[in-house]
Amino acid sequence: MLAVELRSEKIIMAADVDGIYTNDPKVEPSVLLIRHFTLDDLKSLNVTMAKPKVPDVTGGMVGKVLELATAIEQGVEAIIVSGLKPNNVYKALIGEEPVGTRITKK
């Protein structure tokens, strides 16, 4: 809501993983990082992503993406990157392409 009110261009979310994967990368190491998707694509993502293996009051990665949905629908771009890797957040801030997942309206 704040991003929309402030007319932000993007939201950068730092997580403990590189972005959104086809499954939980902490459980299944052979998963693939999804580099870009739209809100419509969210429906086709692997359902197991929505069910964290450990209790997570935030709703896991899907919960986080759903919280971003209103801003994304208003044209705000969201980028999810690992906050554990040096310079990822900085790269996203200055417009470079960090390893992560970009979520856009279309």
Buried (B, 14 or more C-beta within 10 A) or exposed (E): EEBBEEEBEBBBBBBEBBBBBBBBBEEEEEBEBBEEBEBEEBEEBBEBBBEBEEEEEEEBBBEBBEBBBEBBEBEBBBBBBBEEBEEBBEBBEEEEEBEBBBBBBE
